[in-house]
């Protein structure tokens, strides 16, 4: 069974993020869900991003990185949207990473916003909707395609729709069908890492 460090999105550690983590736990995996917002949740992405902006994106990312210091090295790093920042940094820079699960967002592995090249032997799955204005419109899909092209064991899964937080059952953007498929793919990934 895998051990996963799962980071929430910009609306915080919502009941939907917790429900997703619980689904993975029921399959036998150990899932850590740190609350980078100290109990705060937000009614919109914009309000959550405003809070992150007050604290600082770099500081928020580093909060996530510091959480990993108290956990074993052999982890799968996972993140929803904003949570991809610490998850992808850890997957690319922390030794003995077991994998990366990147939901709704992805950072390039080359150029000024990169954490450097993708490490050998670290598999990745990237999930997003094919008409999501953030994932597609802001270029995350291009970063995802770069990873799939350059990394030996990397997959990009696109789901029909235009929602960003589609796997959070506590939000109006939730898509039960897409989430069920995403969950099956994630569980297959965790069973093999």
C-alpha positions as CSV (number, residue, x, y, z in Angstrom):
1,X,0.0,0.0,0.0
2,X,1.1,3.5,-0.7
3,X,1.6,6.5,1.6
4,X,0.4,9.8,0.1
5,X,0.9,13.4,1.1
6,X,-2.2,15.1,-0.3
7,X,-2.4,18.9,-0.5
8,X,-5.7,20.8,-0.7
9,X,-6.7,23.5,-3.2
10,X,-7.2,27.2,-2.8
11,X,-10.6,26.9,-1.1
12,X,-8.9,25.0,1.7
13,X,-9.2,21.5,3.3
14,X,-12.9,21.2,2.3
15,X,-15.1,18.2,3.1
16,X,-14.8,17.2,-0.5
17,X,-11.0,16.9,-0.3
18,X,-11.4,15.0,2.9
19,X,-13.9,12.6,1.3
20,X,-11.5,12.0,-1.6
21,X,-8.7,11.2,0.9
22,X,-11.1,8.8,2.8
23,X,-11.9,6.9,-0.5
24,X,-8.2,6.3,-0.9
25,X,-7.9,5.3,2.8
26,X,-10.7,2.8,2.4
27,X,-8.6,1.1,-0.3
28,X,-5.9,0.6,2.3
29,X,-3.6,3.5,1.6
30,X,-2.2,5.9,4.2
31,X,-3.2,9.5,3.3
32,X,-1.9,12.6,5.0
33,X,-4.0,15.7,4.5
34,X,-2.3,18.7,6.1
35,X,-4.3,21.9,6.4
36,X,-2.1,24.7,5.1
37,X,-4.7,27.3,5.9
38,X,-5.1,26.6,9.6
39,X,-8.7,25.7,9.5
40,X,-9.8,28.4,7.0
41,X,-11.9,27.5,4.0
42,X,-13.2,29.9,1.3
43,X,-16.4,30.1,-0.6
44,X,-14.6,30.8,-3.9
45,X,-11.3,30.2,-5.6
46,X,-10.7,34.0,-5.8
47,X,-11.1,34.4,-2.1
48,X,-8.8,31.5,-1.4
49,X,-6.2,32.9,-3.9
50,X,-6.5,36.3,-2.2
51,X,-5.7,34.7,1.2
52,X,-2.7,32.9,-0.4
53,X,-1.6,36.2,-1.9
54,X,-1.7,37.8,1.6
55,X,0.6,35.1,3.0
56,X,2.6,34.7,-0.2
57,X,2.6,31.9,-2.7
58,X,6.2,31.0,-2.0
59,X,5.5,30.8,1.8
60,X,2.4,28.7,1.2
61,X,4.3,26.3,-1.0
62,X,7.1,26.1,1.6
63,X,4.5,25.3,4.3
64,X,3.7,22.2,2.3
65,X,7.3,21.3,1.8
66,X,7.9,21.6,5.6
67,X,5.1,19.2,6.3
68,X,7.0,16.6,4.5
69,X,10.0,17.0,6.8
70,X,8.0,15.1,9.5
71,X,7.1,12.2,7.2
72,X,9.0,9.3,5.6
73,X,10.8,9.9,2.3
74,X,8.9,7.1,0.4
75,X,5.8,9.1,-0.4
76,X,3.5,9.8,-3.3
77,X,3.0,13.6,-3.5
78,X,-0.5,14.7,-4.6
79,X,-2.1,18.1,-4.9
80,X,-5.3,19.7,-6.1
81,X,-4.7,22.9,-8.1
82,X,-2.8,25.2,-5.7
83,X,-1.8,22.1,-3.8
84,X,0.2,21.0,-6.9
85,X,2.8,23.7,-6.0
86,X,4.2,21.8,-3.0
87,X,3.3,18.4,-4.3
88,X,5.2,18.8,-7.6
89,X,8.1,20.5,-5.9
90,X,8.5,17.6,-3.4
91,X,8.1,15.0,-6.2
92,X,10.8,16.6,-8.2
93,X,13.3,17.6,-5.4
94,X,12.8,15.3,-2.3
95,X,14.8,12.1,-2.5
96,X,13.1,8.7,-2.7
97,X,9.8,10.1,-4.0
98,X,7.5,7.3,-5.1
99,X,5.2,9.3,-7.4
100,X,3.2,12.4,-8.2
101,X,-0.6,12.9,-8.6
102,X,-1.3,16.3,-10.0
103,X,-5.0,17.3,-10.2
104,X,-6.2,20.3,-12.2
105,X,-2.8,22.0,-12.4
106,X,0.8,21.3,-13.6
107,X,4.0,23.2,-13.6
108,X,6.6,23.0,-16.4
109,X,9.8,21.0,-15.9
110,X,11.9,23.5,-18.0
111,X,12.1,27.2,-17.9
112,X,12.1,29.8,-15.1
113,X,9.1,28.3,-13.2
114,X,10.5,24.9,-13.1
115,X,11.8,22.9,-10.1
116,X,14.3,21.4,-12.5
117,X,14.2,18.1,-14.5
118,X,11.9,15.3,-13.5
119,X,13.7,12.7,-11.5
120,X,14.3,9.3,-12.9
121,X,12.0,6.6,-11.6
122,X,9.3,8.9,-10.3
123,X,6.0,8.1,-12.1
124,X,3.3,10.8,-12.5
125,X,-0.4,11.0,-13.3
126,X,-1.9,14.4,-14.3
127,X,-5.7,14.9,-14.4
128,X,-7.7,17.8,-15.7
129,X,-10.8,18.7,-17.7
130,X,-10.4,19.3,-21.4
131,X,-12.2,22.7,-21.3
132,X,-11.2,23.9,-17.9
133,X,-10.4,27.6,-18.3
134,X,-7.6,27.3,-15.8
135,X,-6.0,24.0,-16.7
136,X,-6.3,24.5,-20.4
137,X,-6.6,28.3,-20.7
138,X,-3.6,29.1,-18.4
139,X,-1.2,26.6,-20.0
140,X,-1.1,23.9,-17.4
141,X,-2.0,21.4,-20.0
142,X,1.1,22.3,-22.0
143,X,3.2,21.7,-18.9
144,X,1.4,18.3,-18.5
145,X,2.1,17.4,-22.1
146,X,5.8,18.3,-21.6
147,X,6.0,15.9,-18.6
148,X,4.3,13.1,-20.6
149,X,6.7,13.6,-23.5
150,X,9.9,13.7,-21.4
151,X,9.1,11.4,-18.5
152,X,9.2,7.6,-19.0
153,X,6.2,6.8,-16.7
154,X,3.8,9.7,-16.9
155,X,0.2,9.9,-18.0
156,X,-2.2,12.8,-18.7
157,X,-5.9,12.1,-18.3
158,X,-8.4,14.5,-19.7
159,X,-12.1,14.4,-18.8
160,X,-14.9,16.1,-20.8
161,X,-16.0,19.3,-19.1
162,X,-15.1,22.8,-18.0
163,X,-14.9,22.6,-14.3
164,X,-11.7,23.2,-12.3
165,X,-12.4,21.5,-8.9
166,X,-14.4,18.6,-10.4
167,X,-13.3,15.9,-7.8
168,X,-14.4,17.9,-4.8
169,X,-17.8,16.5,-3.8
170,X,-18.5,19.5,-1.5
171,X,-18.5,22.1,-4.3
172,X,-20.9,22.9,-7.1
173,X,-18.2,22.1,-9.7
174,X,-18.2,18.4,-8.7
175,X,-18.6,15.9,-11.5
176,X,-19.4,12.4,-10.0
177,X,-18.8,10.5,-13.3
178,X,-15.4,12.1,-13.9
179,X,-14.4,11.7,-10.2
180,X,-15.3,8.0,-10.3
181,X,-13.0,7.5,-13.3
182,X,-10.2,9.6,-11.8
183,X,-10.4,7.6,-8.5
184,X,-10.1,4.3,-10.3
185,X,-7.1,5.6,-12.2
186,X,-5.5,6.9,-9.0
187,X,-6.1,3.7,-7.1
188,X,-4.5,1.7,-10.0
189,X,-1.5,4.1,-9.8
190,X,-1.2,3.7,-6.0
191,X,-1.4,-0.1,-6.3
192,X,1.7,-0.2,-8.6
193,X,4.0,2.4,-7.0
